[in-house]
């Protein structure tokens, strides 16, 4: 969901000409993060053991899901608190925060050294 939101924001930012869409983009990202939080909370009841995805590259456990929910809630709080500052009217701010959140989410669940390096680089993008 976060990756689809990143693609949507990149596309909508390149198509629109108005620069006062900061609050709209901020709300779209908050809705996507709320959806991702609810999805992870619902999967907590289903997940009883660990799951390995992509040949063991991603290792999802109960603890990683809890950390995912924590990161989503902190990012929602950050976006909500910074949405009304007049000097932070940067349209790309929610997009940069989504890159950081997606890097952090994958970094928690990754099980490969090369992928850890790539995800740290993704987080440094923000």
Secondary structure, DSSP 8 states (H G I E B T S, - for coil): -HHHHHHHHHHHHHH---S--HHHHHHHHHHHHHHHHHHHHHHHHH--S-EEETTTTEEE-HHHHHHHHHHHHHHHHHHHHHTT-GGG--TTHHHHHHHHHHHHHHHHHB--HHHHHHHHHHHHH-
